Amino acid sequence: MEHAFHAVKTQIFAERVWVLDALYPFGQDGAKSRGRRVTRRDDWERIAGEHNSCDDLIVKDVVLLYFLRLKFAHPKLAEALL
């Protein structure tokens, strides 16, 4: 999930692939570190707007919520939360 979240920060395909290719989610050359070095999409820090259920969420929060819902849609992972 860490890889996907940080890859979506940019709209440049080569940068997305670079983040996704990181061997680890964290660390010196991990996905999070690489995500800090990509060209951020213009709307990353903007309010997401009326297209979402919570108007005060910014785009990066909506993206994170999407990936969390996707992750915990898997029954075994969802069970671990209970």
C-alpha positions in Angstrom: 0.0 0.0 0.0 2.9 2.4 0.8 4.2 2.0 -2.7 0.9 2.7 -4.4 0.1 5.8 -2.2 3.4 7.4 -2.9 3.3 6.5 -6.6 0.0 8.4 -7.0 1.6 11.6 -5.8 2.9 12.2 -9.3 1.3 12.2 -12.7 4.6 11.4 -14.4 4.6 7.8 -15.5 8.3 7.2 -15.1 8.3 8.6 -11.6 5.4 6.3 -10.7 7.3 3.3 -11.9 10.4 4.4 -10.0 8.4 4.6 -6.7 6.7 1.3 -7.4 10.1 -0.4 -8.1 11.4 0.4 -4.6 12.3 -2.8 -2.8 11.0 -1.7 0.5 8.2 0.6 1.7 10.5 2.5 4.1 14.2 3.3 4.5 16.7 5.3 2.6 15.6 4.3 -0.9 12.1 3.0 0.0 8.8 4.0 -1.6 8.2 6.7 1.0 11.6 8.2 0.5 11.2 8.1 -3.3 7.7 9.6 -3.0 9.2 12.7 -1.3 11.4 13.2 -4.4 8.8 13.0 -7.2 7.1 15.9 -9.0 3.9 16.3 -7.0 0.6 16.6 -8.9 -0.9 20.1 -8.6 -4.0 19.0 -6.7 -2.3 16.8 -4.1 -2.9 19.3 -1.2 -6.2 20.7 -2.5 -9.6 20.1 -1.0 -11.2 17.2 -2.9 -14.5 18.9 -3.3 -18.1 17.7 -3.7 -17.2 14.5 -5.6 -16.6 12.8 -2.3 -18.6 12.1 0.8 -16.5 14.5 3.0 -16.0 17.9 1.4 -13.2 18.9 3.7 -10.8 16.0 2.8 -7.9 16.9 0.6 -6.9 14.8 -2.4 -4.1 12.9 -0.6 -6.6 11.9 2.2 -9.1 10.6 -0.4 -6.3 8.6 -2.1 -5.2 7.1 1.3 -8.8 6.3 2.2 -9.3 4.5 -1.1 -6.2 2.4 -0.6 -7.1 1.5 3.0 -10.5 0.4 1.9 -9.0 -1.7 -0.9 -6.5 -3.2 1.5 -9.1 -4.1 4.2 -11.6 -5.5 1.7 -9.5 -8.6 1.8 -11.2 -10.8 4.5 -8.0 -11.9 6.3 -6.7 -8.4 6.6 -10.1 -7.1 7.7 -10.3 -9.8 10.4 -6.9 -8.7 11.7 -8.5 -5.3 12.5 -11.2 -6.8 14.8 
